[in-house]
Amino acid sequence: MEDHAISMEKIVSLCKRRGFVFQSSEIYGGQNGAWDYGPLGVELKNNIARAWWKEMTQLHNSIVGIDAAILMHPRVWEASGHVENFTDPLVDCKKCKARFRADQIDQNKLAKKECPDCGGELTDVRKFNLMFKTHIGPTDDNSNLIYLRPETAQGIYVNYKNVAQANRMKIPFGIAQIGKAFRNEIVTKNFIFRTCEFEQMEMQFFVKPGTDDEWFNYWREQRWAFYKKHGVRMDKLRWHQHGPDELAHYAKDAYDIEYEFPMGFKELEGVHNRTNFDLTRHTEYSGKDMQYIDQDNGNERYIPYIIETSAGLTRNLLMFLCDAYEEQKVADKGNDDDWRTVLHFHPVIAPITVAVLPLMKKDGLAELAQDIQAELREDFRTDYDQSGAIGKRYRRQDEAGTPFCVTVDYDSKEDGTVTLRFRDSMEQVRIPRAELANRIRTEIKNYTRA
């Protein structure tokens, strides 16, 4: 099968056409750095989140969840270093008013203060803090200053002792969280890849100092395996280790899993050894003792090291879309130029698991198909489509990434069988209606991407 080259324009077009992602406030000209997730998009996003949550909590005895508030005491962000260090270098063009991150433009032009767009004069480089500020309460003076969180991790750190005590957790243990974060990005680009409002899936794993290297390697293996398990093309992934000039101020070691997006290899998820930096700083700034007391080892006290896995949920959604997207030449019925757009989602994350399609609307087939859909929707995300030729309906479901289609025809009325069609291979098999749900469950469990 031939491939048409994938581009971000094709992904954006598909997302709007099929209701995955819309521009925020589009009727007003759109809001930069913000996107709305439509009917298929919100299902895909929720399914990715559920798959991650299951992987992190249900399949690990020593990891529990939390949902911390977006608004936190402003001292949290002083302790974490965000007030002082969470900055990007910013320059503006005095002529065309374009704005740039100084570290992402030609350094020769920067040295000459020359705008890369129009050649006009650039301003001096200044630090720009990425945290959104607001005020809490009726006045807007600095005593009421508060921030929208730029990451979810700090909500875990300030609660780590609460969680440990409430759930009788013993080190090593982890705390997982999925939630919104906000960054006032200088430049937002590449669709939903870099946005001002996004969602993170983070897990902080608390370990005894000295065992951190072992656990760091363990979580690198676990996170790599997650993407393989969910059908991602592994030749599109690679590791990138942070060099000395890239390491964050809190990190002992850090690796990114990078995915080859249409715009090249970009960060998808990070695994970081954060040492005891965060808990030490919160001890210092809050005055509260953040030491762990190891009752199984003579009440030994220490501040745990933290291994962090940090992934963008919305960035994962873009990755799964790009990875699933294919334009296939199918040469159907002797037509040499017949193509289909198909999304090869793993059935666990597909927005629709199974579509039920009556061959005709008449002669009781529609009612029979609706009855079958009602049965299946107890266990699967379903769709029902009776509009147009059956081939066109298959194509519509392929484009939405639906793994299975059930076709109800006149034989279904006679012998109680239906046709089950597989998205990836387009193969069709005839099975008894009574076996349908179990067959779909088995296919999901055994799914591998061709």
C-alpha positions in Angstrom: 0.0 0.0 0.0 1.3 3.5 -0.9 1.4 6.3 1.6 0.5 9.9 1.2 2.9 12.1 3.3 1.4 13.2 6.6 1.4 16.9 7.4 0.1 18.9 10.3 -2.3 20.6 7.9 -4.0 17.3 7.2 -4.2 16.5 10.9 -5.8 19.9 11.7 -8.2 19.5 8.8 -9.3 16.1 9.9 -9.7 17.3 13.5 -12.0 20.1 12.6 -14.0 18.1 10.0 -14.6 15.1 12.3 -15.0 16.9 15.6 -11.7 16.1 17.4 -10.4 19.6 18.0 -11.8 23.1 17.3 -10.1 26.5 17.7 -11.2 28.1 20.9 -13.6 31.0 20.5 -13.5 30.6 16.7 -16.5 32.7 15.9 -14.6 35.7 17.5 -11.5 35.0 15.5 -10.0 32.4 17.8 -8.0 32.6 21.0 -4.3 31.9 20.7 -2.9 29.0 22.5 -6.3 27.5 23.5 -8.3 24.7 21.8 -11.7 23.0 22.4 -12.1 19.2 22.2 -15.1 18.1 20.3 -17.2 14.9 20.6 -14.5 12.6 19.2 -11.7 14.6 20.8 -13.0 14.5 24.3 -13.6 10.7 24.0 -10.1 10.2 22.7 -8.6 12.4 25.5 -10.6 10.6 28.2 -9.6 7.2 26.9 -5.9 8.1 26.9 -6.2 9.4 30.4 -8.0 6.3 31.5 -5.3 4.1 29.9 -2.6 6.0 31.7 -4.5 6.0 35.0 -5.0 2.3 34.8 -1.3 1.7 34.0 -0.2 3.9 36.9 -2.6 3.0 39.7 -4.6 -0.1 39.0 -1.6 -2.1 37.8 0.7 -0.9 40.6 0.0 -1.7 44.2 2.2 1.1 45.5 0.7 4.1 43.5 -2.4 6.0 44.5 -4.1 9.1 43.0 -4.7 12.6 44.0 -6.5 15.6 42.5 -5.0 18.8 43.9 -6.4 22.3 43.5 -5.3 24.5 40.6 -5.0 27.5 42.9 -2.3 27.0 45.5 -0.6 29.3 48.1 1.8 31.6 46.3 4.7 30.5 48.6 4.5 27.1 46.9 5.8 28.7 43.7 8.6 30.6 45.6 9.7 27.3 47.2 9.6 25.4 43.9 11.7 28.0 42.1 9.1 29.0 39.6 8.8 32.6 40.7 12.6 33.1 40.2 13.5 30.6 37.5 10.4 29.8 35.4 11.3 32.3 32.7 11.9 32.4 28.9 14.1 35.1 27.2 11.9 37.4 25.3 12.6 40.0 22.5 10.2 42.1 20.5 10.6 43.8 17.1 10.1 47.5 17.3 9.0 47.7 13.7 6.6 44.7 13.0 5.8 44.1 16.7 6.5 40.3 16.3 7.5 38.6 19.5 10.2 35.8 19.8 11.8 33.6 22.3 15.4 34.8 22.1 16.8 31.2 22.4 14.8 30.1 19.3 16.0 32.6 16.7 19.2 32.9 14.7 21.9 34.0 17.3 23.7 36.1 14.7 20.6 38.1 14.1 20.0 38.3 17.8 23.5 39.7 18.3 22.8 42.4 15.6 19.3 43.0 17.1 17.8 42.2 13.7 14.3 40.9 13.4 14.2 37.5 11.6 10.8 38.4 10.0 11.2 42.0 8.8 14.8 43.0 9.5 13.7 45.7 12.0 15.4 46.5 15.3 14.9 44.1 18.2 14.5 45.1 21.8 17.0 44.0 24.5 16.5 40.5 25.8 14.4 40.4 29.0 13.1 37.6 31.2 9.5 36.7 30.9 7.9 34.6 33.6 5.6 32.0 32.2 3.2 31.8 35.1 -0.3 33.4 34.8 -0.9 35.8 37.7 -4.3 36.7 39.1 -5.8 38.0 42.3 -8.0 36.3 44.8 -10.6 38.3 46.7 -12.1 41.7 46.0 -8.9 43.7 45.7 -6.1 43.4 43.2 -3.1 44.5 45.2 0.0 42.2 45.6 -1.2 40.9 49.0 -3.9 38.9 47.1 -1.6 37.7 44.3 -2.1 34.1 43.2 -0.9 32.0 40.3 -2.5 29.5 38.0 -0.3 26.4 38.4 2.3 25.8 35.7 2.6 22.1 36.6 0.7 19.6 38.6 3.7 18.1 40.5 3.8 20.7 43.4 0.2 19.7 44.4 1.6 16.2 44.9 4.7 17.3 46.9 2.8 19.4 49.4 0.4 16.5 50.0 2.9 13.7 50.1 2.8 13.3 53.9 -1.1 13.5 54.0 -1.3 10.7 51.4 1.4 8.6 53.1 -0.4 8.8 56.5 -4.0 8.5 55.2 -3.1 5.4 53.1 -0.4 3.9 55.2 2.0 4.1 52.3 5.6 2.8 52.7 8.5 3.9 50.6 8.9 3.3 47.7 5.5 4.6 46.7 4.0 6.9 44.1 1.3 9.5 43.7 -0.4 10.0 40.3 -2.4 13.0 39.1 -4.0 14.2 35.9 -5.0 17.8 35.7 -4.8 21.2 34.0 -1.8 23.4 33.9 -1.2 26.9 32.5 1.8 28.5 30.9 1.9 32.0 29.4 3.9 30.8 26.4 5.6 33.5 24.3 5.0 31.5 21.1 2.3 28.9 20.7 2.5 26.8 17.6 2.1 23.4 15.9 -1.6 23.1 16.7 -2.1 21.6 20.1 1.5 20.7 20.7 2.4 23.9 22.6 -0.5 25.7 24.2 -1.2 28.1 27.1 -3.8 25.8 28.7 -3.1 22.0 28.7 -3.4 18.8 30.7 -0.6 16.8 32.3 -0.4 13.2 33.4 2.2 13.1 36.2 3.4 10.5 38.6 5.9 11.2 41.4 7.6 8.2 42.9 9.1 8.6 46.4 12.2 6.5 47.0 15.0 6.1 49.5 18.2 8.1 48.6 20.7 5.6 47.1 18.0 3.6 45.3 17.1 6.4 43.0 19.2 5.3 40.0 17.6 1.9 40.1 14.1 3.3 40.2 14.9 5.9 37.5 15.9 3.1 35.1 12.8 1.1 36.1 10.4 4.0 35.3 12.2 4.7 32.0 11.4 1.1 31.0 7.8 1.3 32.2 7.0 4.4 30.3 8.6 3.1 27.1 6.5 0.0 27.4 3.3 2.0 27.8 3.5 3.3 24.3 4.4 -0.1 22.8 1.4 -1.6 24.6 -1.0 1.0 23.1 0.1 0.4 19.5 2.5 3.3 18.9 5.0 2.7 16.0 8.1 2.3 18.1 10.4 3.4 15.2 8.8 6.9 15.7 10.1 7.1 19.3 13.5 7.8 20.7 15.2 8.7 24.0 16.9 12.0 24.5 19.1 12.5 27.6 19.4 16.0 28.9 23.0 17.4 28.7 24.5 19.4 31.5 23.3 22.6 29.9 19.7 21.3 29.6 19.2 19.8 33.1 16.7 21.7 35.2 18.0 23.1 38.5 16.4 20.3 40.5 17.5 17.4 38.3 20.2 14.8 38.8 19.3 13.0 35.5 16.6 13.4 32.9 15.5 11.7 29.7 12.7 12.7 27.3 10.8 10.3 25.1 10.6 12.0 21.8 8.1 11.3 19.0 8.6 12.1 15.3 5.8 14.5 14.7 5.3 16.1 11.2 7.5 18.9 12.4 10.3 16.5 13.5 11.2 14.8 16.8 9.7 16.6 19.8 9.3 15.9 23.5 6.4 13.7 24.4 7.2 12.7 28.0 9.9 13.2 30.5 11.4 10.9 33.2 13.4 12.9 35.8 15.4 12.2 38.9 14.4 15.3 40.9 16.5 14.3 44.0 15.2 15.7 47.3 15.2 19.2 45.9 11.4 19.9 46.1 10.7 18.4 49.5 13.8 20.1 51.0 12.6 23.5 49.6 9.1 23.0 50.9 10.6 22.1 54.4 12.5 25.4 54.3 9.7 27.6 53.1 6.8 26.1 55.0 8.6 25.3 58.2 7.1 21.8 58.2 9.2 18.7 58.5 8.9 16.7 55.2 11.1 13.8 56.3 9.9 10.3 55.9 10.1 8.1 59.0 10.9 4.5 58.1 9.3 2.5 60.9 10.5 -0.8 59.4 14.1 0.3 59.8 14.5 1.7 63.3 12.6 4.9 62.6 15.3 6.1 60.2 14.5 9.6 58.9 15.3 11.0 55.5 13.9 13.3 52.8 12.9 11.0 49.9 14.3 11.3 46.4 11.6 11.7 43.7 11.5 10.0 40.3 9.0 11.9 38.1 7.2 10.7 35.0 5.6 13.7 33.3 3.5 13.5 30.1 1.3 16.0 28.4 -2.2 14.5 27.9 -3.1 16.9 25.1 0.3 16.4 23.5 -0.2 12.6 23.8 -3.6 13.1 22.0 -1.8 14.8 19.1 0.8 12.0 19.0 -1.8 9.3 18.9 -3.6 11.2 16.1 -0.4 11.6 14.1 0.7 8.0 14.7 -2.7 6.5 13.8 -3.2 8.6 10.6 -2.8 6.9 7.3 -4.0 7.5 3.7 -4.2 4.1 2.1 -4.6 3.2 -1.5 -7.2 0.4 -1.4 -8.0 0.0 -5.2 -11.5 -1.0 -4.4 -13.6 -2.7 -7.1 -11.0 -2.1 -9.8 -10.6 1.6 -9.1 -6.9 2.2 -9.1 -7.2 5.6 -7.5 -9.4 4.7 -4.5 -7.9 6.0 -1.2 -9.2 5.9 2.3 -8.1 8.0 5.3 -7.9 5.7 8.3 -6.9 6.2 12.0 -5.3 3.0 13.4 -6.1 3.7 17.0 -5.7 0.9 19.5 -9.3 -0.1 20.4 -8.6 0.8 24.1 -8.2 4.5 23.1 -10.5 4.8 20.0 -13.3 7.3 20.5 -15.8 4.8 19.1 -15.2 1.1 19.6 -18.0 -0.3 17.4 -20.4 1.2 14.9 -23.7 -0.6 14.0 -24.8 -0.1 10.4 -28.1 -1.4 9.0 -27.8 -2.3 5.3 -31.1 -0.6 4.6 -33.4 1.7 6.7 -36.5 -0.3 5.8 -37.9 -3.8 6.4 -37.1 -3.8 10.1 -33.3 -3.7 9.6 -33.0 -0.3 11.3 -34.9 -1.4 14.4 -32.9 -4.6 14.6 -29.6 -2.6 14.3 -30.7 -0.2 17.0 -31.5 -3.2 19.2 -28.0 -4.6 18.7 -26.5 -1.1 19.5 -28.5 -0.9 22.7 -27.0 -4.3 23.8 -23.4 -3.3 22.9 -23.5 0.2 24.4 -23.5 -1.3 27.9 -19.9 -2.4 27.4 -18.6 -0.4 24.4 -18.6 3.1 23.0 -21.0 2.8 20.1 -22.1 4.7 17.0 -25.1 4.2 14.8 -25.2 5.2 11.1 -27.9 4.4 8.6 -27.2 7.2 6.1 -25.7 6.6 2.6 -24.1 3.6 0.9 -22.5 1.0 3.2 -19.1 1.6 1.6 -19.2 5.3 2.4 -20.3 4.6 6.0 -17.3 2.3 6.4 -15.0 5.1 5.2 -16.6 7.5 7.7 -15.9 5.1 10.5 -12.3 4.5 9.2 -11.7 8.2 9.4 -13.0 8.4 13.0 -10.7 5.4 13.9 -13.6 3.0 14.8 -12.0 -0.5 15.0 -15.1 -2.6 14.4 -18.3 -2.2 12.3 -21.3 -4.5 12.6 -23.5 -4.7 9.5 -27.1 -5.9 9.9 -28.7 -7.2 6.7 -31.6 -9.4 5.6 -29.8 -12.6 6.6 -29.6 -11.2 10.2 -33.4 -11.4 10.4 -33.4 -14.9 9.1 -30.5 -16.6 10.9 -29.4 -14.2 13.7 -26.0 -13.6 12.2 -24.2 -10.3 11.5 -21.1 -9.1 9.6 -18.2 -7.9 11.8 -15.8 -5.7 9.8 -12.2 -5.0 11.0 -10.9 -1.4 10.4 -7.2 -2.2 9.8 -7.6 -5.2 7.4 -11.1 -4.4 6.1 -11.7 -8.1 6.5 -15.3 -9.2 7.2 -16.5 -12.2 9.1 -20.0 -13.6 9.7 -20.8 -14.4 13.3 -23.9 -15.1 15.4 -25.3 -12.0 17.1 -25.1 -13.8 20.4 -21.3 -14.0 20.1 -20.8 -10.4 19.1 -19.9 -8.8 22.4 -17.5 -11.6 23.5 -15.8 -11.6 20.0 -15.2 -7.8 20.2 -13.8 -8.2 23.8 -11.4 -10.9 22.6 -10.3 -8.8 19.5 -9.6 -5.8 21.8 -7.5 -7.9 24.2 -5.5 -9.5 21.4 -5.2 -6.4 19.2 -1.8 -5.7 17.6 -1.3 -3.1 14.9 -0.3 -4.6 11.6 
